[in-house]
């Protein structure tokens, strides 16, 4: 059986040459993430154009623009080695002093005595001793080196900044105009953040662009239902979640997000440090292998590599190892298997019935989905048999590309109003080698927008000589 869990890779200096991109496409990578925290518009446009040029009807390529969001950083200064127990002064950037480390103002607004300041996703940790509004005196808890422009977080607290930011809107406009399919919205705190972004995209004329809400704040976890309702998918950003939850809690938070998203029929992406050791090494660690297997068995739709493919020494090896581990994990039962999500409505019941019937008959599914609703419903039940989702809209094919267990097929000549829709799908599937003589095929589609209300079962007859 082909791989069910989808792969997203981050492009960067290690991978944006044409040879590596071509190899990743051959390995079957479904989606490519562009990190707009380090936006290089000229380079991004060239890479996106190259990837789009290698798209085929049976292999869509999904382009993801990951916005920076409300990131707070250190300012410019000479690198500063620190030892555990040593005191360091942080000051506002406008304070001209060689004796303190500049940091942006939001830190001063939220940091209180005894709070922990996390630098570079917790690689360095400081305990606040005093904050007078202009200078923060803090004590280092670990050895390390303070470096300029690194990210800053205050443990358990959120900065009072807008989401999205002005930079995000600029980057979003660039990405939408260049044909990106997905916008990943960083540091979402509520459903309103997603809805407001969608309104802006629609005003720009880009209503086809999908929105992924990155779950990386405590507020987003607490308001998960409204975020799920507003977004097209969610991404579990475990690195940033560690600023709001204890490390030992991250497993439970991840499981909760994946379970609730699946119940809502929303696709999920798991990210951060999946195979991080492969930035420097050609082999993953044992704990990384277990981590990937856990994410697959929890039901994640897609897994995302970041530094491993953007800046690592072994980007292709990282992709191949991820594929290998996924294949092993998909041969195991899911975590909590048997606890299928409950259907939310009649259309959900039909989609669940399609998957159940196909698995009982050892058949294949040919579905038609104009906007992706039928595809999402089918993916919700994590099919273990081949499911091919036909669509006459390229943006829908690229969105379906992120859903676990379903494979998109772009066929612009199809129409749901055509009385011969299923016959045309079957003819194409036979010609493309997706189904063969003797196969049992379960067809499904919706007669109305957003619906999934048709089922037909047929055994493929031998073709006349």
Secondary structure, DSSP 4 states (H G I P E B T S, - for coil): ----SEEEEE-STTT-SHHHHHHHHHTT--EEEEEGGG--HHHHHHHHHHHHTT-BTTB--EEEEE---S-EEB-S---EEE-TT-EEEEE-TTS--TTSEEB-THHHHH--TTPEEEETTTTEEEEEEEE-SSEEEEEESS-EEE-TT-EEEETT------SS-HHHHHHHHHHHHTT--EEEETT--SHHHHHHHHHHHHHHT-TT-EEEEEE-SHHHHHTHHHHHHH-SEEEEEHHHHTTTS-GGGHHHHHHHHHHHHHHTT-EEEEESSSSGGGGT-SS--HHHHHHHHHHHHTT-SEEEE-HHHHT-S-HHHHHHHHHHHHHHHHTSPPTTTT-PPPP-SHHHHHHHHHHHHHHHHT-EEEEE-SSSHHHHHHHHT--SS-EEEEES-HHHHHHHTTSTT-EEEE-TT--TT-TTHHHHHHHHHHHTTSS-TT-EEEEEE-SSTT---EEEEEEPPPPP-
